Amino acid sequence: MKYKELYDYGVCGLRNAGIEECALDARLLLEHICHTNRNDLLVHGERDVAEADRDIYLEYIEKRKQHVPLQYITGEQEFMGLVFEVNEHVLIPRQDTEILTEEALRFLHDGMDILDMCTGSGCILISLLYYSNGCSGVGADLSQKALEVAEKNAGRLIGRRENAADGADAPLIQWTQSDLFENIKGTYDMIVSNPPYIPAGDISFLMEEVRDYEPLEALDGKEDGLFFYRRIAAEANKFLKSGGYLFFEIGCGQAEDVRRIMEGNGYQDIVVVKDFAGLDRVVHGWKGMERHV
């Protein structure tokens, strides 16, 4: 079967299944299997596709027609310029979360200790360590399956940093199974968190790819979506060093509520940061009498 013919088959099948980005998804799946790029569709559309690759593609198209997320089919997602392994045990890293990571990087200094609460795939913590010097971190999650994914990502990505031409040392990183702060020890210069924040009553209205395939425990923010912000903001006090920072990713319309929660727990200079769509996406502040400069 020709490359272009296979692509057209995928587009048609996904369109009929109601997949909005049918052309894009059909192309990305084909490129993932054949190790090609978008130019191949234009320049080498008449090339023959190996039978084994064709069979895998047809299998992948069938999965996508069932609304299985593209990233769970390919097993990967790019985040902060790095490629992370993902599966059904972790949320798919999103561009919105890059806002949280980039904002935290602005305040991150050499040698800081970081705690990533509800770490999932580890994308936030690994990115912070990858793009900083001499920092160390702990990633905590209730799900042991999620931590196994995070550990794989760290082993591959931090290992790449270790072997870089500039000879940079690999940052120290640990993974801890914990119900929030239950098993956390020590104190940190920065705590970052993208906690579950979808109100329980809204989950049934999420798009099928999210509702039916991404882990519910990483989505469900309880009745009003603020349960984890309240707990983390209150309990983080014991684990932040003087002047330490607390960073949250938030959902739509939650900025003022999270700001008040942080104010009520003594955080200072609280800032709300918008995403590329102009929506409130990150809230952060600092704790203690002395601020890092």
Beta strands, then each sheet from edge to edge (+ up, - down):
strand 1: 76-79
strand 2: 82-85
strand 3: 113-117
strand 4: 136-141
strand 5: 172-177
strand 6: 188-193
strand 7: 240-249
strand 8: 268-274
strand 9: 280-287
sheet 1: 1+ 2-
sheet 2: 5+ 4+ 3+ 6+ 7+ 9- 8+
end
